[in-house]
Amino acid sequence: MLGVNTWVWNSPLTDATLAALAAKVAGWGFDVLELPVENPGDWAAERAAQVLADHGLGATVCLVMPPGRELVAADPQTIRSTQDYLMRVVDAAATVGSPVIAGPAYASVGRTWRLSPAERATAYAQLRESLAPVVEYAGAAGVTVAVEPLNRYETSLLNTIGQTLDAIGDLPHCGVALDLYHQNIEETDIPAAIRAAAGRVAHVQVCGNDRGTPGADHLDWPAILAALDQAGYPGPLCIESFTAENATIATAASIWRPLAASQDAIAVDGLTFLRAVMP
């Protein structure tokens, strides 16, 4: 299955934008539309579920961690409010039929601090403690929390797949979200890192190494796709990119130039490439 994130075109997602994009991506032949929840209430989950059903689309849902959303090294009130936010994202996912909520469910994007080995172990233990009520809530709703490692410029806590596996431990209803943009920066052997997460890969986002169109890049796609198959990943590959035309999202994702001839081209050309290269 192949999907595309609405961030390719817009932020934040609204009901009107979702309806327009659902019709467009379904017409191109995508199977899944990926829906970010920047703030609960930006879009109505019940309405979204009907729109997706009308166009024969499945859904995946992304969580968003701006400043102020923290599960580690934060005061109890901040942690509780972040847990509440994540549970609201689970509610949205359950309503639209997404099997996952995916994203850096540990610290706000851009937050970095130095950690000794002992401090890192303490932070990972706190993450498991903070995630425990969220994954319990998610499991009851039939949803998996997919924790995404980010590159070194966006976090100092979880950069690699291996670190993420260590951090989440044996938490139930919890897995790893892979975003190839970050793996291209942090993993010395992307396929090997994917294989090491066999049975724990819960979501996959794809793009070119520059955040652009999948295939217009230097990535070894056949090896990556083979590794995902060997890891037993059953879900969709969702194209995630961003528009330079939206000031907020361009700044957040460091998109300073167009990454393709058009935003539509990222989706359409990426879909064509992935269909051709998938086994």
N, C-alpha and C positions, 0 to 999 in steps of 0.2 A: 504494500500500500504506500501511496505517496501523498504527502500533505504539504501545506504552505501556511506560514504564520502571517497573520494580518499586519504585523509590524513591517512587512515589506512595503506597505502603502500608508499606514496610518497609526497614530497614537494620540490619545487613548482610543481604544475601540468603543464604538457606540452602536446602538441598535440599527441606525440607518446605514452606517458603514458596513456592519456585518451583513445586512440583507443584500446590499449591492455586491459585496465581495463574494458572498456565497453563490450568487447566480453566476458571477464571472468565473470563479475557479472551478465550479461544477461543469461549466461549458467547456473549459479547457481539458477536463478529464481528471482532475484531482479527486482523490478518495476522501481526503480529510482536510478540514479547516482548523488551524491551531489558533486558540483564542486566549490572549493574555488578560489577566484580571489585575489591572494596575490598581484599581480601587473597587471594592464590591459596590455594585450598583451602577457602574459605568455602562453596563449592558444587562438586559434582563434575561436571565438564564432560561426561563420558560419560553419566552419569545424566540430566543436563539435556537432552542431545541426544535421548535416547529419549523423555523426557517431551514435549518439543516436537513430535517426530515423531508421537507418539500423538495429539496435539491439532491437528495440521495447522498448526503455527505455525513461522514463520521466526524468526531471532534476529539481534539486533545486540548488541554488547558495548561497555561503557563502561569506560575506565580511570579511576582515582581517584588524585589527587595530594594527600595529606595532608602535613603538615610532615615533612621528611626525605626526600621524593622530589623530586629536582632534577636538571635536565640542564644548567643554566647557573649560572655564578657560585657554584660549589660545589667541594668537594674531589674528587679523582679517585675515592675509594672510594664517596662518595655517588652520583656519576654512574654508576659501574659497577653499584651495587645497584639504581638506578632503571632502568637499561637491562635488567637481569636481570628486574626486576618486569614491565616492558613486554613482554618476550619471553614471559613466562609468561601474560600476558594474550592475546598472539597465539596461544599454544597453545590456550587456552580458546576463543577465537573460531574457530579452525580446526576444533576438535572439534564445536562446536555449529552450524557453517555460517554464521557471521557474516562478511560481506565486509569489515567494518571493526572497528578498535578506535578509539573516539572519546573525546576529552577534552583537557584542557590539558596536553599532553605536553611540558612545558618547565619548569614551576616549581610549587611547592606553592601551593595555593589560599590566598589571604590574604597571600602574600608580596609586598611592594611595596618598591621602592627607586627613587630618582631616577636617571635615566640621561641623560647628554649625548648628542647625536647620535653622537659617536664611540663612546661606551660602548655605545649601543644597537646599532650596527653590529657591534661586537665580540661582543656577546651573541648576536646573530642568527647570526653565523658559528659561534660555539661550539655553538649549538643544532643547526645543520645537521651539525656534526661529531659531536655526541652522538647525534643521531637516525640517522645513517648506518647503523650496524650494526643498529639496530632495524628500520628500513624494509627493509633487505636481508633480514633474517630474516622479516619479514612478507611481503615479496614472494614468497619461496620457499614460503610457506604459502598464498598466494593471498589475502592480507589487506592492506588499505590502512590506513595510520595517518592518522586524521583529526584534525588539530590544531585545537583549539577556542579562539578568542579569548574572554576573559572581560571583564566590566566593570571599570571603574577601581577599584572598591572591593575587588576580588578578585585583581587582578594589575596590575603596572605594565608588564609586558613586551609582551603582545599583547592589545590592546583592540578593534581593528577588523579587518575582513576584509582590508583593504589591508595592514595591518601583518603579518598572518599570511602572506599571499602573499609579501611581501618576505622574511619570516623563513625560510620553507621553501624558497624558490627553486625550483630544478628537481629537488629530491629525487624520485627515483622512488618509486612505491608510497606516496605521501604526498599528502594533500589537506587541505581545510579542512572542519571541522565547524562548522555553524551552529547556534546556540541563540538563538532569537528573543528570549528574555528579555534576553540581553546586547546583541543588535543594537538592540533598542528603546532601550537606554540610550546606546549609543556611536555609532550610525550616523545621520547627518543625513538620509540617503535610503536606507532599507533596500532597496527593489527595485534601485536603481542599484548599491549595494554588492554585492548578490547577482549581478547581471549581470556585474559586473567580475570575478567569480570563475568565469566560464564555463569548464567543463571541469575545474575543480578542486574543486567541491563534492562532498565524499565522504560527508557525513552531515548530517541535519537533525533537530533537536529543536524541538518547538513547545510553546507554552503561552500563556496570557494574559499581558498586560504585567505583571501582578502575581504571576506564577508560577502563576496559577490556570487555570481552564478555557479552552481555546481558544474564541474567539468571545465570551466574556463580558469584553470588553476594547475598547480603542480602536484596535487594529491594522487596517491595510488589507489584509485577507486576500486578496481577489482580486488585488491588485497584487503581493503577496508570492508567491502561488502562480504567477502569470504569470511573474514573474522567475525562479523556480526552474525553470520549464519552459524559458524562454529560455536559462538557464544550462546546460541539458542534464542536470539532476539526475535520475537514474533510480531512486533508492532510496526508502525509506519515510519518512514523517513520523512521528516518534516523540514522543508526549506525554511530557514530563518535568515532574513537579512533585514535591512533597515533603509529608510529613505533619508537622503540628505536634505530634503525639502522641509522637514519638520524640525524646527530648532531644538525642541526639547529632546526628541529621540536622537537627532544627529549628534548632539553634545554628549548624551549619555552613552552612546555606542561609538563615539569618535568616528563618525562618518562625515568626512570633510569634502568628499567629491562623489559624483555619480559612479556607481559600481557597475553599471551596464548602460546600454542605450536607453533603457527605460526600466521602471520598476516592474512593469508587466513582463519585460524580457527576462528578468531574473527568474520569475516563476515559470514562464512558458519554456524558455530554453533549458532551464534546470530540469523541468519535468521531462522534456524530450531526451536530454542526456541520461538522466537516471533510468528511464525506461529502457534505453538502449544498453546500458552497462549492467543492469541488474541481471543476475543469473536466472 
